[in-house]
Amino acid sequence: MPSPLTYYTVICDCGHKGKIVYQENDTPFASLREYYRTEGFISKPYLTSAATWDNVFDNLAAICPECGREQTIRNLKDV
């Protein structure tokens, strides 16, 4: 059974706010999978077995819909 969703706030330099949504598959006897997506930014989802925040931002390639800037780990506010 997948774990509950965890949300991390991302704030663009222009002030636009969004979230990275994280969910982990912690089903017993299954391989660990981490799933990341964004809310409020333009991005593609990212599925991996283990990731650093640098990997997450590189693979999400989250773009601000207001100003077009790509988000980086420096825009992450909750960790």
SULTA-V879251 format. One record per helix or strand of 2 or more residues. SS is the DSSP state (a for helix, b for strand). FROM is the first residue (numbers start at 0). TO is the last residue. If there is no record, write none. Layout:
ss = [SS/SS]
from = [FROM/FROM]
to = [TO/TO]
This chain:
ss = [b/b/b/b/b/a/b/a]
from = [5/16/32/40/45/52/62/72]
to = [10/24/38/41/47/59/63/74]
